[in-house]
Amino acid sequence: MGEFALTDLSPTGWILFAVAGVFTGIINTLAGSGSLITLPIFIFLCGLPAPIANGTNRIGVLIQSIVGVYSFQRSGKLEMKGAPWLLVPIVLGGILGAFVATDLNEQAMNYTIGGLMIFMLFTLLLDTKRWIKESDVDVSRNKKPLSLLIFFAIGFYGGFIQAGVGIFLLAALVLVARYSLVAANGIKLLVVLVITIPALAIFIRYGQVHFIFGLMMAFFQAIGAVIGVRVIAKIPNANVWIHRLLIVIVIASAVKFFVR
């Protein structure tokens, strides 16, 4: 992959690269869908083909998730009650999705994700009170076949393309597992971390990772992840603000996928 060199980026390009990385780390920590920023950066700014950009993106996701989980743990906001039941179907789905992604049909996937984003927008707008209220997790719901199937499907999607998986995870964690949004954000980071480890290994196996660009982006994303966690810890009524941010991200994501 030597043909995609760091020297190909201008000083302005590096500034855009750094800003995108920090902002993506913040967005991924607060809500998700930050890959909608990094994928175009890798493709249009760095010149990577879409399949390699998809694999390279996982390096930043992995490191940013590690930093985010650690920061959530230190702030005392990482809720683990019931979470282990979710990890097995998510990991299995993530592995299968990553294998499928090695032969990615980019155009069809763009329209699929755009349609799912529109569906998520209606869910957010029509079910506002359930999103922003604080509640105790119902562990028994995590063991039901439908819940396991939902999280398997989300794991598949996360392994397949990653972009927007945080939104779907938050939806399932709040509406299915009944976590609050703040607690769901911490679990989301842990789940994304668990999905990304085998997915990245698969992309490396198929030669679809540019390590230099990936590690550079990861550095800036890690900075953004720390900032994001500190924002959550300090902002009053964090659930309300996260809900509003989710609506904005979903709208922007749908437009991105349908208007190219």
PyRosetta script that sets phi, psi and omega in degrees:
from pyrosetta import init, pose_from_sequence

init()
pose = pose_from_sequence("MGEFALTDLSPTGWILFAVAGVFTGIINTLAGSGSLITLPIFIFLCGLPAPIANGTNRIGVLIQSIVGVYSFQRSGKLEMKGAPWLLVPIVLGGILGAFVATDLNEQAMNYTIGGLMIFMLFTLLLDTKRWIKESDVDVSRNKKPLSLLIFFAIGFYGGFIQAGVGIFLLAALVLVARYSLVAANGIKLLVVLVITIPALAIFIRYGQVHFIFGLMMAFFQAIGAVIGVRVIAKIPNANVWIHRLLIVIVIASAVKFFVR")
pose.set_psi(1, 21.7)
pose.set_omega(1, -177.9)
pose.set_phi(2, -65.4)
pose.set_psi(2, -18.1)
pose.set_omega(2, -178.7)
pose.set_phi(3, -69.6)
pose.set_psi(3, -14.4)
pose.set_omega(3, 177.3)
pose.set_phi(4, -102.7)
pose.set_psi(4, 90.7)
pose.set_omega(4, -169.5)
pose.set_phi(5, -101.0)
pose.set_psi(5, 151.5)
pose.set_omega(5, 177.4)
pose.set_phi(6, -63.3)
pose.set_psi(6, -31.1)
pose.set_omega(6, -178.6)
pose.set_phi(7, -69.2)
pose.set_psi(7, -11.3)
pose.set_omega(7, 178.7)
pose.set_phi(8, -72.0)
pose.set_psi(8, -17.7)
pose.set_omega(8, -179.1)
pose.set_phi(9, -87.1)
pose.set_psi(9, 133.6)
pose.set_omega(9, 175.6)
pose.set_phi(10, -78.0)
pose.set_psi(10, 167.8)
pose.set_omega(10, 174.9)
pose.set_phi(11, -55.0)
pose.set_psi(11, -40.4)
pose.set_omega(11, 176.8)
pose.set_phi(12, -64.4)
pose.set_psi(12, -38.9)
pose.set_omega(12, 178.0)
pose.set_phi(13, -62.0)
pose.set_psi(13, -39.9)
pose.set_omega(13, 178.4)
pose.set_phi(14, -67.6)
pose.set_psi(14, -35.6)
pose.set_omega(14, 176.7)
pose.set_phi(15, -63.4)
pose.set_psi(15, -46.5)
pose.set_omega(15, 177.4)
pose.set_phi(16, -61.0)
pose.set_psi(16, -40.6)
pose.set_omega(16, 179.2)
pose.set_phi(17, -60.5)
pose.set_psi(17, -46.9)
pose.set_omega(17, -178.4)
pose.set_phi(18, -66.4)
pose.set_psi(18, -46.3)
pose.set_omega(18, -179.9)
pose.set_phi(19, -61.2)
pose.set_psi(19, -43.3)
pose.set_omega(19, 178.9)
pose.set_phi(20, -61.4)
pose.set_psi(20, -39.4)
pose.set_omega(20, 179.9)
pose.set_phi(21, -64.5)
pose.set_psi(21, -47.6)
pose.set_omega(21, 180.0)
pose.set_phi(22, -63.6)
pose.set_psi(22, -46.0)
pose.set_omega(22, -178.9)
pose.set_phi(23, -63.5)
pose.set_psi(23, -38.1)
pose.set_omega(23, 178.4)
pose.set_phi(24, -65.1)
pose.set_psi(24, -39.9)
pose.set_omega(24, 177.8)
pose.set_phi(25, -61.6)
pose.set_psi(25, -39.4)
pose.set_omega(25, 178.0)
pose.set_phi(26, -66.0)
pose.set_psi(26, -49.2)
pose.set_omega(26, -178.3)
pose.set_phi(27, -61.5)
pose.set_psi(27, -44.9)
pose.set_omega(27, -179.5)
pose.set_phi(28, -63.2)
pose.set_psi(28, -34.4)
pose.set_omega(28, -179.5)
pose.set_phi(29, -75.0)
pose.set_psi(29, -39.4)
pose.set_omega(29, -177.8)
pose.set_phi(30, -78.1)
pose.set_psi(30, -36.8)
pose.set_omega(30, -173.6)
pose.set_phi(31, -146.5)
pose.set_psi(31, -57.2)
pose.set_omega(31, -176.0)
pose.set_phi(32, 132.6)
pose.set_psi(32, 178.4)
pose.set_omega(32, 178.1)
pose.set_phi(33, 79.3)
pose.set_psi(33, 12.9)
pose.set_omega(33, 178.0)
pose.set_phi(34, -64.6)
pose.set_psi(34, -22.3)
pose.set_omega(34, 178.3)
pose.set_phi(35, -65.0)
pose.set_psi(35, -18.0)
pose.set_omega(35, 175.4)
pose.set_phi(36, -67.3)
pose.set_psi(36, -15.8)
pose.set_omega(36, 175.5)
pose.set_phi(37, -93.7)
pose.set_psi(37, -47.2)
pose.set_omega(37, -174.3)
pose.set_phi(38, -70.4)
pose.set_psi(38, -36.1)
pose.set_omega(38, 179.8)
pose.set_phi(39, -60.5)
pose.set_psi(39, -49.3)
pose.set_omega(39, 175.7)
pose.set_phi(40, -61.7)
pose.set_psi(40, -34.0)
pose.set_omega(40, 177.8)
pose.set_phi(41, -62.7)
pose.set_psi(41, -46.2)
pose.set_omega(41, 179.4)
pose.set_phi(42, -63.8)
pose.set_psi(42, -39.4)
pose.set_omega(42, -175.6)
pose.set_phi(43, -77.6)
pose.set_psi(43, -51.7)
pose.set_omega(43, -171.0)
pose.set_phi(44, -90.9)
pose.set_psi(44, -29.6)
pose.set_omega(44, -179.5)
pose.set_phi(45, -92.6)
pose.set_psi(45, -44.5)
pose.set_omega(45, -177.9)
pose.set_phi(46, -89.7)
pose.set_psi(46, -16.6)
pose.set_omega(46, 177.4)
pose.set_phi(47, 80.7)
pose.set_psi(47, 20.0)
pose.set_omega(47, 178.9)
pose.set_phi(48, -80.3)
pose.set_psi(48, 141.0)
pose.set_omega(48, 171.2)
pose.set_phi(49, -61.2)
pose.set_psi(49, 152.8)
pose.set_omega(49, -175.2)
pose.set_phi(50, -55.5)
pose.set_psi(50, -44.4)
pose.set_omega(50, 179.5)
pose.set_phi(51, -61.4)
pose.set_psi(51, -39.4)
pose.set_omega(51, 178.8)
pose.set_phi(52, -71.2)
pose.set_psi(52, -37.3)
pose.set_omega(52, 176.2)
pose.set_phi(53, -61.5)
pose.set_psi(53, -39.7)
pose.set_omega(53, 179.7)
pose.set_phi(54, -62.4)
pose.set_psi(54, -42.6)
pose.set_omega(54, 178.6)
pose.set_phi(55, -73.5)
pose.set_psi(55, -42.9)
pose.set_omega(55, -179.6)
pose.set_phi(56, -60.6)
pose.set_psi(56, -35.2)
pose.set_omega(56, -179.4)
pose.set_phi(57, -58.2)
pose.set_psi(57, -26.1)
pose.set_omega(57, -175.9)
pose.set_phi(58, -71.3)
pose.set_psi(58, -22.8)
pose.set_omega(58, 178.6)
pose.set_phi(59, -63.2)
pose.set_psi(59, -49.0)
pose.set_omega(59, 178.7)
pose.set_phi(60, -63.8)
pose.set_psi(60, -40.4)
pose.set_omega(60, 178.6)
pose.set_phi(61, -60.5)
pose.set_psi(61, -42.2)
pose.set_omega(61, -179.1)
pose.set_phi(62, -62.9)
pose.set_psi(62, -53.1)
pose.set_omega(62, -176.1)
pose.set_phi(63, -67.9)
pose.set_psi(63, -42.0)
pose.set_omega(63, 178.6)
pose.set_phi(64, -62.0)
pose.set_psi(64, -37.1)
pose.set_omega(64, 179.3)
pose.set_phi(65, -67.8)
pose.set_psi(65, -38.8)
pose.set_omega(65, 177.4)
pose.set_phi(66, -60.8)
pose.set_psi(66, -47.8)
pose.set_omega(66, 179.2)
pose.set_phi(67, -63.1)
pose.set_psi(67, -42.3)
pose.set_omega(67, -179.2)
pose.set_phi(68, -64.0)
pose.set_psi(68, -44.5)
pose.set_omega(68, 179.0)
pose.set_phi(69, -63.2)
pose.set_psi(69, -43.5)
pose.set_omega(69, 179.0)
pose.set_phi(70, -61.5)
pose.set_psi(70, -43.0)
pose.set_omega(70, -179.3)
pose.set_phi(71, -66.6)
pose.set_psi(71, -40.6)
pose.set_omega(71, 176.8)
pose.set_phi(72, -62.7)
pose.set_psi(72, -40.5)
pose.set_omega(72, -179.7)
pose.set_phi(73, -63.1)
pose.set_psi(73, -42.7)
pose.set_omega(73, -179.2)
pose.set_phi(74, -67.2)
pose.set_psi(74, -33.1)
pose.set_omega(74, -179.5)
pose.set_phi(75, -82.6)
pose.set_psi(75, -3.3)
pose.set_omega(75, 178.4)
pose.set_phi(76, 76.0)
pose.set_psi(76, 19.5)
pose.set_omega(76, -176.3)
pose.set_phi(77, -108.2)
pose.set_psi(77, 9.4)
pose.set_omega(77, 179.5)
pose.set_phi(78, -91.4)
pose.set_psi(78, 104.5)
pose.set_omega(78, -178.4)
pose.set_phi(79, -91.4)
pose.set_psi(79, 114.8)
pose.set_omega(79, -176.0)
pose.set_phi(80, -101.7)
pose.set_psi(80, -3.5)
pose.set_omega(80, -177.0)
pose.set_phi(81, -60.7)
pose.set_psi(81, 118.7)
pose.set_omega(81, 178.2)
pose.set_phi(82, 83.0)
pose.set_psi(82, -10.5)
pose.set_omega(82, -175.0)
pose.set_phi(83, -64.9)
pose.set_psi(83, -38.8)
pose.set_omega(83, -178.4)
pose.set_phi(84, -56.2)
pose.set_psi(84, -30.5)
pose.set_omega(84, 179.5)
pose.set_phi(85, -65.3)
pose.set_psi(85, -22.7)
pose.set_omega(85, -176.2)
pose.set_phi(86, -86.0)
pose.set_psi(86, -22.3)
pose.set_omega(86, -169.0)
pose.set_phi(87, -71.6)
pose.set_psi(87, -37.7)
pose.set_omega(87, -176.9)
pose.set_phi(88, -62.6)
pose.set_psi(88, -54.5)
pose.set_omega(88, 179.3)
pose.set_phi(89, -63.8)
pose.set_psi(89, -32.5)
pose.set_omega(89, 179.9)
pose.set_phi(90, -67.6)
pose.set_psi(90, -43.8)
pose.set_omega(90, -179.9)
pose.set_phi(91, -65.2)
pose.set_psi(91, -44.0)
pose.set_omega(91, 178.9)
pose.set_phi(92, -61.0)
pose.set_psi(92, -43.6)
pose.set_omega(92, 178.3)
pose.set_phi(93, -64.6)
pose.set_psi(93, -40.1)
pose.set_omega(93, -179.7)
pose.set_phi(94, -63.4)
pose.set_psi(94, -40.6)
pose.set_omega(94, 178.6)
pose.set_phi(95, -64.1)
pose.set_psi(95, -45.8)
pose.set_omega(95, 179.1)
pose.set_phi(96, -63.0)
pose.set_psi(96, -43.4)
pose.set_omega(96, -179.7)
pose.set_phi(97, -62.5)
pose.set_psi(97, -39.0)
pose.set_omega(97, 179.5)
pose.set_phi(98, -65.2)
pose.set_psi(98, -39.9)
pose.set_omega(98, 177.5)
pose.set_phi(99, -62.6)
pose.set_psi(99, -43.2)
pose.set_omega(99, 178.7)
pose.set_phi(100, -64.1)
pose.set_psi(100, -36.0)
pose.set_omega(100, -176.2)
pose.set_phi(101, -68.4)
pose.set_psi(101, -17.5)
pose.set_omega(101, 178.9)
pose.set_phi(102, -66.7)
pose.set_psi(102, -13.9)
pose.set_omega(102, 174.9)
pose.set_phi(103, -126.5)
pose.set_psi(103, 58.2)
pose.set_omega(103, -169.6)
pose.set_phi(104, -72.2)
pose.set_psi(104, 130.0)
pose.set_omega(104, 169.9)
pose.set_phi(105, -93.0)
pose.set_psi(105, 96.2)
pose.set_omega(105, -167.7)
pose.set_phi(106, -63.9)
pose.set_psi(106, -46.3)
pose.set_omega(106, -175.4)
pose.set_phi(107, -64.5)
pose.set_psi(107, -46.8)
pose.set_omega(107, 179.6)
pose.set_phi(108, -61.9)
pose.set_psi(108, -38.2)
pose.set_omega(108, -179.7)
pose.set_phi(109, -68.2)
pose.set_psi(109, -36.8)
pose.set_omega(109, 177.7)
pose.set_phi(110, -58.8)
pose.set_psi(110, -45.9)
pose.set_omega(110, 179.6)
pose.set_phi(111, -67.4)
pose.set_psi(111, -36.0)
pose.set_omega(111, 178.4)
pose.set_phi(112, -63.8)
pose.set_psi(112, -47.5)
pose.set_omega(112, -179.8)
pose.set_phi(113, -64.2)
pose.set_psi(113, -41.2)
pose.set_omega(113, 178.5)
pose.set_phi(114, -59.3)
pose.set_psi(114, -42.4)
pose.set_omega(114, 177.6)
pose.set_phi(115, -63.8)
pose.set_psi(115, -40.1)
pose.set_omega(115, 178.5)
pose.set_phi(116, -67.0)
pose.set_psi(116, -34.8)
pose.set_omega(116, 177.9)
pose.set_phi(117, -65.3)
pose.set_psi(117, -39.4)
pose.set_omega(117, 177.4)
pose.set_phi(118, -63.3)
pose.set_psi(118, -41.6)
pose.set_omega(118, 176.6)
pose.set_phi(119, -60.1)
pose.set_psi(119, -43.1)
pose.set_omega(119, -179.9)
pose.set_phi(120, -65.5)
pose.set_psi(120, -33.3)
pose.set_omega(120, 178.9)
pose.set_phi(121, -62.5)
pose.set_psi(121, -44.4)
pose.set_omega(121, 178.3)
pose.set_phi(122, -64.4)
pose.set_psi(122, -37.6)
pose.set_omega(122, 177.9)
pose.set_phi(123, -62.1)
pose.set_psi(123, -43.5)
pose.set_omega(123, -179.7)
pose.set_phi(124, -66.2)
pose.set_psi(124, -41.1)
pose.set_omega(124, -175.6)
pose.set_phi(125, -75.4)
pose.set_psi(125, -34.4)
pose.set_omega(125, -174.7)
pose.set_phi(126, -89.5)
pose.set_psi(126, -14.2)
pose.set_omega(126, -174.8)
pose.set_phi(127, -126.5)
pose.set_psi(127, 40.5)
pose.set_omega(127, -171.9)
pose.set_phi(128, -57.9)
pose.set_psi(128, -45.4)
pose.set_omega(128, -174.5)
pose.set_phi(129, -62.7)
pose.set_psi(129, -36.0)
pose.set_omega(129, -179.9)
pose.set_phi(130, -71.7)
pose.set_psi(130, -27.5)
pose.set_omega(130, 178.3)
pose.set_phi(131, -72.4)
pose.set_psi(131, -41.1)
pose.set_omega(131, -169.0)
pose.set_phi(132, -97.1)
pose.set_psi(132, -6.4)
pose.set_omega(132, -178.4)
pose.set_phi(133, -81.1)
pose.set_psi(133, 150.7)
pose.set_omega(133, 174.3)
pose.set_phi(134, -86.6)
pose.set_psi(134, 136.9)
pose.set_omega(134, 180.0)
pose.set_phi(135, -152.8)
pose.set_psi(135, 163.3)
pose.set_omega(135, 176.4)
pose.set_phi(136, -88.9)
pose.set_psi(136, 142.3)
pose.set_omega(136, -179.3)
pose.set_phi(137, -68.3)
pose.set_psi(137, 140.6)
pose.set_omega(137, 175.4)
pose.set_phi(138, -102.3)
pose.set_psi(138, 95.2)
pose.set_omega(138, -174.2)
pose.set_phi(139, -58.8)
pose.set_psi(139, -34.3)
pose.set_omega(139, -176.9)
pose.set_phi(140, -61.1)
pose.set_psi(140, -28.6)
pose.set_omega(140, 179.9)
pose.set_phi(141, -68.7)
pose.set_psi(141, -28.6)
pose.set_omega(141, -179.1)
pose.set_phi(142, -69.1)
pose.set_psi(142, -18.2)
pose.set_omega(142, -176.2)
pose.set_phi(143, -95.0)
pose.set_psi(143, -6.3)
pose.set_omega(143, -177.5)
pose.set_phi(144, -73.5)
pose.set_psi(144, 145.6)
pose.set_omega(144, -178.1)
pose.set_phi(145, -54.3)
pose.set_psi(145, -40.6)
pose.set_omega(145, -179.3)
pose.set_phi(146, -64.5)
pose.set_psi(146, -40.9)
pose.set_omega(146, 178.1)
pose.set_phi(147, -63.0)
pose.set_psi(147, -43.7)
pose.set_omega(147, 179.0)
pose.set_phi(148, -62.6)
pose.set_psi(148, -39.0)
pose.set_omega(148, 178.9)
pose.set_phi(149, -65.9)
pose.set_psi(149, -41.5)
pose.set_omega(149, 179.7)
pose.set_phi(150, -61.5)
pose.set_psi(150, -45.7)
pose.set_omega(150, -178.2)
pose.set_phi(151, -73.4)
pose.set_psi(151, -28.5)
pose.set_omega(151, 172.3)
pose.set_phi(152, -63.3)
pose.set_psi(152, -44.3)
pose.set_omega(152, 179.9)
pose.set_phi(153, -63.2)
pose.set_psi(153, -40.5)
pose.set_omega(153, 178.3)
pose.set_phi(154, -66.1)
pose.set_psi(154, -39.6)
pose.set_omega(154, 176.6)
pose.set_phi(155, -61.5)
pose.set_psi(155, -41.1)
pose.set_omega(155, 177.3)
pose.set_phi(156, -60.0)
pose.set_psi(156, -46.3)
pose.set_omega(156, -179.9)
pose.set_phi(157, -62.5)
pose.set_psi(157, -43.1)
pose.set_omega(157, 179.9)
pose.set_phi(158, -62.9)
pose.set_psi(158, -41.0)
pose.set_omega(158, 177.2)
pose.set_phi(159, -69.2)
pose.set_psi(159, -30.0)
pose.set_omega(159, -175.3)
pose.set_phi(160, -73.7)
pose.set_psi(160, -53.1)
pose.set_omega(160, -175.2)
pose.set_phi(161, -140.2)
pose.set_psi(161, -15.8)
pose.set_omega(161, 173.0)
pose.set_phi(162, 75.4)
pose.set_psi(162, -45.5)
pose.set_omega(162, -173.0)
pose.set_phi(163, -57.2)
pose.set_psi(163, 121.3)
pose.set_omega(163, 177.6)
pose.set_phi(164, 86.4)
pose.set_psi(164, -1.7)
pose.set_omega(164, -176.5)
pose.set_phi(165, -63.9)
pose.set_psi(165, -29.7)
pose.set_omega(165, 179.4)
pose.set_phi(166, -61.8)
pose.set_psi(166, -35.8)
pose.set_omega(166, 179.2)
pose.set_phi(167, -66.9)
pose.set_psi(167, -43.6)
pose.set_omega(167, 179.9)
pose.set_phi(168, -67.6)
pose.set_psi(168, -36.5)
pose.set_omega(168, 176.6)
pose.set_phi(169, -64.5)
pose.set_psi(169, -44.0)
pose.set_omega(169, 178.4)
pose.set_phi(170, -61.8)
pose.set_psi(170, -40.8)
pose.set_omega(170, 178.9)
pose.set_phi(171, -59.8)
pose.set_psi(171, -46.9)
pose.set_omega(171, -178.1)
pose.set_phi(172, -69.4)
pose.set_psi(172, -40.4)
pose.set_omega(172, -178.5)
pose.set_phi(173, -66.4)
pose.set_psi(173, -34.2)
pose.set_omega(173, -179.8)
pose.set_phi(174, -84.6)
pose.set_psi(174, -48.5)
pose.set_omega(174, -172.8)
pose.set_phi(175, -84.0)
pose.set_psi(175, -28.3)
pose.set_omega(175, -179.3)
pose.set_phi(176, -99.0)
pose.set_psi(176, -53.5)
pose.set_omega(176, -177.4)
pose.set_phi(177, -87.2)
pose.set_psi(177, -11.3)
pose.set_omega(177, 174.6)
pose.set_phi(178, 66.7)
pose.set_psi(178, 36.5)
pose.set_omega(178, 170.6)
pose.set_phi(179, -82.2)
pose.set_psi(179, 157.5)
pose.set_omega(179, 168.9)
pose.set_phi(180, -73.0)
pose.set_psi(180, 164.5)
pose.set_omega(180, -178.4)
pose.set_phi(181, -64.9)
pose.set_psi(181, -38.4)
pose.set_omega(181, 179.7)
pose.set_phi(182, -64.3)
pose.set_psi(182, -47.3)
pose.set_omega(182, 178.4)
pose.set_phi(183, -64.3)
pose.set_psi(183, -39.9)
pose.set_omega(183, -179.6)
pose.set_phi(184, -63.5)
pose.set_psi(184, -33.3)
pose.set_omega(184, 178.3)
pose.set_phi(185, -63.0)
pose.set_psi(185, -40.7)
pose.set_omega(185, 178.0)
pose.set_phi(186, -65.9)
pose.set_psi(186, -44.3)
pose.set_omega(186, 179.0)
pose.set_phi(187, -66.3)
pose.set_psi(187, -36.7)
pose.set_omega(187, 178.0)
pose.set_phi(188, -57.0)
pose.set_psi(188, -44.5)
pose.set_omega(188, 179.2)
pose.set_phi(189, -62.6)
pose.set_psi(189, -41.0)
pose.set_omega(189, 178.3)
pose.set_phi(190, -64.3)
pose.set_psi(190, -43.6)
pose.set_omega(190, -179.6)
pose.set_phi(191, -64.0)
pose.set_psi(191, -45.0)
pose.set_omega(191, 179.1)
pose.set_phi(192, -61.0)
pose.set_psi(192, -38.6)
pose.set_omega(192, 176.9)
pose.set_phi(193, -60.5)
pose.set_psi(193, -46.4)
pose.set_omega(193, -178.2)
pose.set_phi(194, -66.0)
pose.set_psi(194, -37.4)
pose.set_omega(194, 177.7)
pose.set_phi(195, -67.4)
pose.set_psi(195, -41.4)
pose.set_omega(195, -169.9)
pose.set_phi(196, -69.6)
pose.set_psi(196, -32.6)
pose.set_omega(196, -177.1)
pose.set_phi(197, -58.1)
pose.set_psi(197, -56.8)
pose.set_omega(197, 178.7)
pose.set_phi(198, -69.0)
pose.set_psi(198, -33.6)
pose.set_omega(198, -179.9)
pose.set_phi(199, -62.7)
pose.set_psi(199, -45.2)
pose.set_omega(199, 179.5)
pose.set_phi(200, -62.4)
pose.set_psi(200, -39.7)
pose.set_omega(200, 178.2)
pose.set_phi(201, -60.4)
pose.set_psi(201, -39.1)
pose.set_omega(201, 179.7)
pose.set_phi(202, -67.6)
pose.set_psi(202, -43.8)
pose.set_omega(202, 179.4)
pose.set_phi(203, -64.4)
pose.set_psi(203, -37.4)
pose.set_omega(203, 176.5)
pose.set_phi(204, -63.9)
pose.set_psi(204, -42.4)
pose.set_omega(204, 179.5)
pose.set_phi(205, -58.3)
pose.set_psi(205, -35.0)
pose.set_omega(205, -178.4)
pose.set_phi(206, -96.0)
pose.set_psi(206, 12.0)
pose.set_omega(206, 175.3)
pose.set_phi(207, 66.4)
pose.set_psi(207, 34.4)
pose.set_omega(207, -176.8)
pose.set_phi(208, -114.9)
pose.set_psi(208, 39.4)
pose.set_omega(208, 178.7)
pose.set_phi(209, -136.9)
pose.set_psi(209, 128.5)
pose.set_omega(209, 171.8)
pose.set_phi(210, -101.1)
pose.set_psi(210, 104.3)
pose.set_omega(210, -169.7)
pose.set_phi(211, -66.9)
pose.set_psi(211, -38.3)
pose.set_omega(211, -174.9)
pose.set_phi(212, -67.1)
pose.set_psi(212, -51.7)
pose.set_omega(212, 178.1)
pose.set_phi(213, -62.0)
pose.set_psi(213, -39.4)
pose.set_omega(213, -178.7)
pose.set_phi(214, -63.3)
pose.set_psi(214, -43.3)
pose.set_omega(214, -178.9)
pose.set_phi(215, -70.7)
pose.set_psi(215, -36.9)
pose.set_omega(215, 177.3)
pose.set_phi(216, -63.9)
pose.set_psi(216, -44.5)
pose.set_omega(216, 177.3)
pose.set_phi(217, -63.4)
pose.set_psi(217, -38.9)
pose.set_omega(217, -179.6)
pose.set_phi(218, -61.2)
pose.set_psi(218, -36.9)
pose.set_omega(218, 179.5)
pose.set_phi(219, -59.5)
pose.set_psi(219, -47.1)
pose.set_omega(219, -179.2)
pose.set_phi(220, -72.2)
pose.set_psi(220, -34.1)
pose.set_omega(220, 177.5)
pose.set_phi(221, -66.1)
pose.set_psi(221, -36.5)
pose.set_omega(221, 178.9)
pose.set_phi(222, -62.9)
pose.set_psi(222, -40.1)
pose.set_omega(222, 176.0)
pose.set_phi(223, -60.5)
pose.set_psi(223, -45.7)
pose.set_omega(223, 179.0)
pose.set_phi(224, -63.1)
pose.set_psi(224, -35.6)
pose.set_omega(224, -180.0)
pose.set_phi(225, -63.3)
pose.set_psi(225, -42.4)
pose.set_omega(225, 178.7)
pose.set_phi(226, -63.6)
pose.set_psi(226, -43.4)
pose.set_omega(226, 178.2)
pose.set_phi(227, -61.2)
pose.set_psi(227, -43.4)
pose.set_omega(227, -178.2)
pose.set_phi(228, -61.3)
pose.set_psi(228, -44.0)
pose.set_omega(228, -180.0)
pose.set_phi(229, -64.8)
pose.set_psi(229, -39.1)
pose.set_omega(229, 179.5)
pose.set_phi(230, -67.0)
pose.set_psi(230, -32.9)
pose.set_omega(230, 176.7)
pose.set_phi(231, -65.1)
pose.set_psi(231, -46.1)
pose.set_omega(231, 179.8)
pose.set_phi(232, -60.5)
pose.set_psi(232, -41.6)
pose.set_omega(232, -175.3)
pose.set_phi(233, -68.0)
pose.set_psi(233, -26.5)
pose.set_omega(233, -172.3)
pose.set_phi(234, -104.4)
pose.set_psi(234, -24.9)
pose.set_omega(234, -175.3)
pose.set_phi(235, -76.7)
pose.set_psi(235, 126.0)
pose.set_omega(235, 174.5)
pose.set_phi(236, -64.4)
pose.set_psi(236, 150.3)
pose.set_omega(236, 179.3)
pose.set_phi(237, 52.6)
pose.set_psi(237, 48.7)
pose.set_omega(237, -175.7)
pose.set_phi(238, -57.7)
pose.set_psi(238, -36.3)
pose.set_omega(238, -179.6)
pose.set_phi(239, -58.4)
pose.set_psi(239, -42.5)
pose.set_omega(239, -178.9)
pose.set_phi(240, -64.0)
pose.set_psi(240, -44.6)
pose.set_omega(240, -177.4)
pose.set_phi(241, -68.9)
pose.set_psi(241, -37.7)
pose.set_omega(241, 177.4)
pose.set_phi(242, -64.1)
pose.set_psi(242, -39.7)
pose.set_omega(242, 178.6)
pose.set_phi(243, -60.8)
pose.set_psi(243, -43.9)
pose.set_omega(243, 179.7)
pose.set_phi(244, -65.3)
pose.set_psi(244, -40.4)
pose.set_omega(244, 178.8)
pose.set_phi(245, -63.8)
pose.set_psi(245, -39.1)
pose.set_omega(245, 178.0)
pose.set_phi(246, -59.0)
pose.set_psi(246, -43.8)
pose.set_omega(246, -179.6)
pose.set_phi(247, -60.6)
pose.set_psi(247, -45.1)
pose.set_omega(247, 179.9)
pose.set_phi(248, -62.4)
pose.set_psi(248, -44.4)
pose.set_omega(248, -178.0)
pose.set_phi(249, -65.1)
pose.set_psi(249, -40.9)
pose.set_omega(249, -179.4)
pose.set_phi(250, -64.5)
pose.set_psi(250, -42.7)
pose.set_omega(250, 178.7)
pose.set_phi(251, -62.1)
pose.set_psi(251, -47.3)
pose.set_omega(251, -179.6)
pose.set_phi(252, -62.6)
pose.set_psi(252, -38.1)
pose.set_omega(252, -179.8)
pose.set_phi(253, -65.6)
pose.set_psi(253, -45.8)
pose.set_omega(253, 179.9)
pose.set_phi(254, -60.6)
pose.set_psi(254, -43.3)
pose.set_omega(254, 178.4)
pose.set_phi(255, -62.1)
pose.set_psi(255, -41.8)
pose.set_omega(255, -178.5)
pose.set_phi(256, -60.1)
pose.set_psi(256, -42.3)
pose.set_omega(256, -175.8)
pose.set_phi(257, -77.7)
pose.set_psi(257, -28.7)
pose.set_omega(257, -177.6)
pose.set_phi(258, -96.7)
pose.set_psi(258, -25.4)
pose.set_omega(258, -179.5)
pose.set_phi(259, -111.0)
pose.set_psi(259, 101.7)
pose.set_omega(259, -174.6)
pose.set_phi(260, -121.7)
pose.dump_pdb("model.pdb")
